């Protein structure tokens, strides 16, 4: 589809313009140069008014000092002739066959942004990004992904902060390696103590019995010495007692009493021990909590990365106006640079390409104040326009060789011109006068 360009334009008595005729280059950059207040911007305003309708009409359209109303005459590459003239500057659009049309016909191929490109270039990075996303048809999808990424990011931030606090808390907790793993029960210690004391009591009974038998043996021995008549009887008793005594001693000699000192110490220090056990348990819990939140943080990081990849895939699959043009974090990005870091040439390329994408039928853009661009930037932009088959009409405060035409005092420098004759007042007639 052939895009539509401006082949020729004639302007008279619009703002600072007296009479200007221009034939812009079809593909490339046409620079309208001149000093300040000579009528350069008036050329762009006239084109915008002619093609964009009354909303682009200058507040003071007619040239100051002129009695002749403005005249606009444009010839487009599709053969349409656009005119505005007369007292009301009414619009007339004529196709090659002579058929008449109006503003609606122009709106089909004239992109509004092309008539006011500086407004787009001066908008914020996010506003530019929204325009781009709108024309490639992924704005709503990207908004969903942006919201999801933001929500995941905020959740991860909160989880990370909790994990940091948990880790700090765990590090600050005291730890006692010598303390047991479980809390000590006082009743259990008392039960153990009672069992040991019972066993020790039985041992003592056996020792006491041995001592009693020993004393009995001594008493009987004395009695044997004094009671010979009872010798036989007492000897038998002695033998029996000796046997019992030996058995008792043998039974008692291997016995070993258990100490209750450790249990008594534990009972005395049970609160301190349990304090240490609880401290160790608290530290272990804090470390486990910190590890759990770190795991959640990692999971959220993976989800964020997946969301960002989805955004990248979405943009890569979209039909973008330029290679390497994209949207990142809600900002327009070209060749990895946001708008404020783009070169002047790249800014112009991006803006013009977006206009073309908005309406492929519109093959031109209007640009003002290109004096901000150096010669190299202008050359690069001009070459790109030619390569892409696009037309740009721009103004620049300059009278140098880079300018296609120079405007001086409302005229194109070098063009022959004549002041339009002022309309002569019609003679008035009164009755009775000749």
C-alpha positions in Angstrom: 0.0 0.0 0.0 1.5 3.3 -1.1 1.6 5.9 1.6 0.4 9.4 0.8 2.9 12.3 0.7 2.7 16.1 0.1 3.8 16.9 -3.5 3.3 20.6 -3.4 2.0 23.4 -1.2 1.1 27.0 -1.7 0.4 29.3 1.3 -0.6 32.9 1.4 -1.4 35.3 4.2 -1.3 32.7 7.1 0.3 34.0 10.3 3.7 35.4 9.2 3.5 33.9 5.7 3.0 36.3 2.8 3.4 33.9 -0.1 5.2 30.6 -0.1 5.5 27.8 -2.6 7.2 24.5 -1.7 7.7 21.2 -3.3 9.0 18.9 -0.6 11.1 15.9 -1.4 9.0 12.8 -1.6 11.3 10.5 0.4 13.6 12.1 2.9 13.9 15.3 4.9 12.9 18.8 3.7 14.2 21.5 6.1 12.5 24.9 6.1 15.2 27.2 7.5 15.5 30.9 8.4 15.9 33.2 11.3 13.4 33.7 14.0 10.0 35.3 13.3 10.3 34.9 9.5 7.5 32.4 9.0 9.1 28.9 9.3 6.7 27.6 11.9 3.8 29.2 10.0 4.5 26.8 7.2 4.0 23.8 9.5 0.9 25.3 11.1 -0.6 25.9 7.6 -0.1 22.3 6.6 -1.6 21.0 9.9 -4.6 23.4 9.4 -5.1 22.4 5.8 -5.1 18.7 6.5 -6.1 18.4 10.1 -9.2 20.6 10.2 -10.3 23.5 12.3 -8.9 22.2 15.5 -5.5 23.0 14.0 -6.6 26.5 12.9 -4.3 29.2 14.4 -6.0 31.5 16.8 -4.9 34.4 14.5 -4.8 32.7 11.2 -4.8 35.8 8.9 -1.5 37.6 8.5 -1.4 40.8 10.5 -1.7 43.8 8.2 -3.2 41.8 5.3 -6.7 42.5 4.0 -6.6 39.4 1.9 -7.9 36.2 3.7 -5.6 33.2 4.0 -5.2 30.8 1.1 -4.0 27.2 1.4 -3.4 24.9 -1.6 -1.9 21.4 -1.2 -1.4 18.7 -3.8 -1.0 15.2 -2.5 0.7 12.2 -4.0 -2.7 10.4 -4.5 -3.9 13.3 -6.7 -6.1 15.0 -4.1 -6.1 18.8 -4.1 -6.8 20.4 -0.7 -7.8 24.0 -0.6 -8.8 26.5 2.1 -9.6 30.0 1.0 -12.2 32.8 1.3 -13.4 34.8 4.2 -14.3 31.6 6.2 -11.3 29.6 4.9 -13.8 26.8 4.0 -12.3 23.4 3.0 -12.5 22.0 -0.5 -11.0 18.6 -1.4 -11.0 17.5 -5.0 -9.9 14.0 -6.3 -8.3 13.4 -9.7 -11.7 12.7 -11.2 -13.1 16.0 -10.1 -15.2 14.5 -7.3 -15.5 16.7 -4.2 -14.8 15.6 -0.6 -14.2 17.0 2.9 -12.5 16.5 6.2 -13.7 12.9 6.5 -11.9 11.9 3.4 -8.6 13.5 4.7 -9.0 11.8 8.1 -8.7 8.4 6.4 -5.0 8.8 5.7 -3.9 11.9 7.7 -2.6 10.8 11.1 -3.2 13.4 13.7 0.0 12.6 15.4 1.9 13.4 12.2 0.6 16.9 12.3 1.7 17.4 15.9 4.7 15.2 16.4 6.5 17.5 18.9 3.6 17.0 21.3 4.3 13.2 21.2 8.1 13.8 21.5 7.6 16.0 24.5 5.2 13.6 26.3 6.5 11.4 29.1 8.2 8.0 28.5 5.2 6.2 29.9 2.8 8.1 27.7 4.9 7.2 24.6 4.9 3.6 25.7 1.1 3.6 26.1 0.8 4.9 22.5 3.1 2.2 21.2 1.3 -0.6 23.2 -2.0 0.7 21.9 -1.1 0.5 18.3 0.5 -3.0 18.5 -2.5 -4.3 20.4 -0.8 -5.7 23.6 -1.4 -2.9 26.0 -4.1 -4.8 28.0 -2.1 -8.0 28.2 1.0 -6.1 29.2 -0.9 -4.2 31.9 -2.0 -7.6 33.4 1.5 -8.8 33.4 2.8 -5.5 34.9 0.3 -5.8 37.7 1.2 -9.4 38.3 4.9 -8.6 38.4 4.4 -5.7 40.8 2.3 -7.8 43.1 4.9 -10.6 43.1 7.7 -8.1 43.6 5.9 -6.5 46.6 5.2 -10.0 48.1 8.8 -11.0 47.6 10.0 -7.8 49.2 7.8 -8.4 52.3 8.9 -12.0 52.5 12.6 -11.0 52.2 12.2 -8.5 54.9 10.6 -11.1 57.2 13.4 -13.6 56.4 16.0 -10.9 57.2 14.4 -10.2 60.6 14.1 -14.0 61.3 17.7 -14.5 60.5 18.8 -11.6 62.6 16.6 -12.8 65.5 18.0 -16.3 65.2 21.6 -15.0 65.3 20.9 -13.0 68.4 19.4 -16.0 70.4 21.8 -17.7 72.9 22.6 -21.3 72.4 23.8 -23.9 75.0 25.4 -26.9 73.4 25.7 -28.7 76.7 21.9 -28.5 77.4 19.7 -31.6 76.6 17.5 -31.6 73.5 14.3 -32.0 75.5 12.9 -30.2 78.6 13.5 -32.0 81.9 10.5 -33.2 83.9 10.9 -32.8 87.8 8.5 -35.7 88.5 10.7 -38.0 86.4 13.8 -37.0 88.2 12.1 -37.6 91.6 10.8 -41.0 90.4 14.4 -42.0 89.4 15.7 -40.7 92.7 13.2 -42.7 94.7 14.0 -46.0 92.8 17.7 -45.5 93.6 17.0 -44.7 97.3 14.8 -47.9 97.5 17.6 -50.0 96.0 20.1 -48.4 98.3 17.8 -49.1 101.3 17.7 -52.8 100.4 21.5 -52.9 100.2 21.7 -51.3 103.7 19.4 -53.9 105.1 21.8 -56.6 103.8 24.8 -54.9 105.4 22.9 -54.5 108.7 22.1 -58.2 108.6 25.7 -59.2 108.1 26.7 -57.0 111.0 24.0 -58.6 113.2 25.2 -62.1 112.4 28.7 -61.1 113.1 27.8 -59.9 116.6 25.8 -63.1 117.1 28.8 -65.2 116.2 30.9 -63.4 118.7 28.4 -63.9 121.4 28.0 -67.6 120.7 31.8 -68.1 120.6 32.1 -66.7 124.1 29.2 -68.9 125.2 31.0 -72.0 123.8 34.0 -71.2 125.9 32.0 -70.9 129.1 29.4 -73.6 128.5 31.2 -76.7 127.6 28.2 -78.8 128.5 26.5 -77.1 125.6 29.5 -77.3 123.4 28.1 -79.7 120.9 24.9 -77.8 120.5 26.6 -74.5 120.3 29.2 -76.0 117.9 26.5 -77.0 115.6 24.9 -73.6 115.9 28.3 -72.0 115.3 28.8 -74.0 112.2 25.4 -73.0 110.9 25.9 -69.4 111.8 29.4 -69.4 110.2 27.8 -70.7 107.0 25.0 -68.1 107.1 27.5 -65.4 107.8 29.8 -66.3 104.9 26.8 -66.4 102.6 25.7 -63.0 103.8 29.1 -61.5 103.4 29.5 -63.0 100.0 26.1 -61.6 98.9 26.9 -58.1 100.2 30.6 -57.7 99.1 29.6 -57.2 95.3 27.0 -54.6 96.0 27.6 -51.0 94.7 25.6 -48.1 95.9 24.3 -45.6 93.1 24.9 -41.9 93.5 21.9 -39.5 93.4 24.2 -36.5 93.3 23.6 -35.8 89.5 19.8 -36.1 90.0 20.0 -33.8 93.1 22.0 -31.3 91.0 19.5 -31.5 88.2 16.6 -31.0 90.5 18.4 -28.0 92.0 19.2 -26.5 88.6 16.2 -27.7 86.7 14.9 -24.2 85.9 18.2 -23.0 84.6 18.6 -26.2 82.4 15.1 -25.8 81.1 15.7 -22.1 80.3 18.7 -23.2 78.2 16.6 -25.9 76.5 13.9 -23.4 75.7 16.5 -21.0 74.3 17.9 -23.7 72.1 14.4 -24.6 70.9 13.7 -20.9 70.1 16.9 -20.6 68.1 16.2 -23.7 66.1 12.6 -22.4 65.4 13.9 -19.0 64.3 16.4 -20.7 62.0 13.7 -22.9 60.5 11.4 -19.9 60.0 14.2 -18.0 58.2 14.9 -21.0 55.9 11.1 -21.2 55.1 10.9 -17.5 54.2 14.1 -17.8 52.1 12.4 -20.6 50.2 9.3 -18.5 49.7 11.5 -15.6 48.5 13.2 -17.9 45.9 9.8 -19.2 44.7 8.6 -15.6 44.2 11.8 -14.7 42.4 11.2 -17.5 40.0 7.6 -16.3 39.4 8.8 -12.8 38.8 11.3 -14.0 36.2 8.6 -16.1 34.5 6.3 -13.0 34.4 9.1 -10.9 32.9 9.8 -13.5 30.3 6.1 -13.6 29.4 6.2 -9.8 28.9 9.4 -10.1 26.7 7.8 -12.9 24.7 4.6 -10.9 24.2 6.5 -7.9 22.9 8.8 -10.0 20.7 5.8 -11.6 19.1 4.1 -8.2 18.5 4.4 -6.3 15.3 6.6 -3.4 16.4 7.2 -0.3 14.3 11.0 -0.7 14.5 13.4 -3.5 15.3 14.8 -3.2 18.8 11.9 -1.0 19.8 10.1 -2.3 22.9 8.6 -1.4 26.3 10.3 -2.1 29.5 9.0 -1.2 33.0 6.3 1.0 31.3 8.9 3.0 29.4 9.6 3.2 25.7 13.0 1.6 24.9 15.0 1.6 21.7 18.3 -0.2 21.3 18.3 -0.8 25.0 18.0 3.0 25.8 15.1 4.9 27.3 13.9 8.1 25.7 16.1 10.4 27.7 19.2 8.4 26.7 18.3 8.1 23.0 20.2 10.1 20.4 18.4 12.8 18.6 18.3 10.8 15.4 16.9 7.7 17.2 14.2 9.9 18.8 13.1 11.1 15.4 13.1 7.6 14.0 11.0 6.2 16.8 8.5 9.0 16.6 8.1 8.8 12.9 7.9 5.0 12.8 5.1 5.1 15.4 3.2 7.6 13.2 3.6 5.3 10.3 2.4 2.3 12.4 -0.7 4.3 13.6 -1.7 5.0 10.0 0.3 3.3 7.2 -1.5 5.5 4.7 0.1 8.6 6.2 3.6 8.9 4.6 4.7 12.3 6.1 5.3 14.0 9.5 5.8 17.6 10.5 8.7 18.5 12.8 9.6 21.8 14.4 12.8 23.2 16.0 15.4 20.9 14.5 18.1 23.4 15.4 18.6 21.2 18.4 20.0 18.5 16.0 23.6 18.6 14.6 24.4 18.1 11.0 25.3 14.4 11.5 22.0 13.7 13.3 20.1 15.4 10.5 21.9 13.4 7.8 21.3 10.1 9.6 17.6 10.9 10.0 17.3 12.0 6.4 19.0 8.8 5.2 16.7 6.7 7.3 13.6 8.5 5.9 14.7 7.8 2.4 15.4 4.2 3.2 11.9 3.8 4.7 10.1 5.8 2.0 8.9 8.5 4.4 8.6 12.3 4.1 9.4 14.8 6.8 8.9 18.5 6.6 10.8 20.3 9.4 11.8 23.8 10.5 15.3 24.9 11.7 16.6 28.2 12.9 19.4 28.3 10.3 20.3 29.6 6.9 22.9 27.0 6.3 23.3 24.5 3.4 21.4 21.8 5.3 18.2 23.8 4.7 16.1 22.9 1.6 14.5 26.4 1.5 15.0 29.6 3.5 12.0 31.7 4.7 12.7 35.5 4.8 10.0 37.9 5.8 7.2 35.6 4.9 8.6 34.5 1.5 10.8 31.7 0.1 14.3 33.3 -0.4 15.1 33.4 -4.1 11.5 33.0 -5.3 10.0 35.9 -7.2 7.1 37.5 -5.4 4.8 40.4 -5.6 2.7 41.9 -2.9 -1.0 40.9 -3.5 -2.8 44.1 -4.4 -5.1 45.4 -1.8 -8.8 45.3 -2.9 -10.0 48.7 -4.0 -12.9 50.2 -2.1 -16.1 50.2 -4.1 -17.4 53.7 -4.9 -20.4 54.6 -2.9 -23.5 56.2 -4.4 -25.9 58.6 -2.8 -29.2 59.8 -4.1 -28.9 63.2 -5.7 -25.2 63.1 -6.2 -23.5 62.5 -9.6 
